Amino acid sequence: MRKNFSKWSVVAIALSLSACSSSEKKEGDLPADEVPVVEAGTDAAPIETTEIPAPTGDLPASEAVAQEGEAPAAPPAMSGESTSYTVNGGDTLMKIAFEVYGDLYQWRHIHEMNRDKVQDPNRLTKGLVLMIDKPASPVQIERNGEAYLIKTGDTLGSISNEVYGTPGKWRALWENNRQLIKDPNRIFAGFTLYYAPDPARQNNTAPLANDPAGVDGRTPSSK
């Protein structure tokens, strides 16, 4: 009886130590070989909430909606001057913030400047004129490689599988789009990411020159 008791005591202690070790892992850390599985969110502006827990995986992409719980980035240096911006069809506060500041999370700053015109941050009317603080220096948006428009339900893993034939290259996509993707678990439908094409894969899938419909009659991808 005493031997059995000692045996189970050792097992219980080992399990307890294992649990403590797991809890010390930083939130959001991803092992080198773990593919994000969280779908992309939308880029609509957020509903006011107190706090939203950080994602635990790579969520599939939905329409880009700004999340109030996202940790705000440090504000960019401003020139002290303002300029006007006319809303185009398909614009959202997040998309405007990314093009102007190189940081989609600066949508809050734009919203604060235009609260008298934008009561609902998820609704922008085409032709609406917004006032925007000019950054101290022009922002250069990095667009390296082939373009891929993020769709609802996409993840970095699924995009990697589509453009490279394997989900294992999701990290290469992330590294090539760090300006847009701060967290590999947060990508937004409607935004465009860029990837370095795989020459071997392109050669294997390229349509024949005399076959406009593509190899074996399949229509080639437009990406």
Secondary structure, 3 states (H helix, E strand, C coil): CHHHHHHHHHHHHHHHHHHHHHHCCCCCCCCCCCCCCEECECCCCCCCCCCCCCCCCCEECCECCCCCCCCCCCCCCEEEEEEEEECCCCCCHHHHHHHHHCCHHHHHHHHHHCCCCCCCCCCCCCCCEEEEEEECCCCCCCCCCEEEECCCCCCHHHHHHHHHCCHHHHHHHHHHCCCCCCCCCCCEECCEEEECCCHHHHHHHCCCCCCCCCHHHCCCCCC
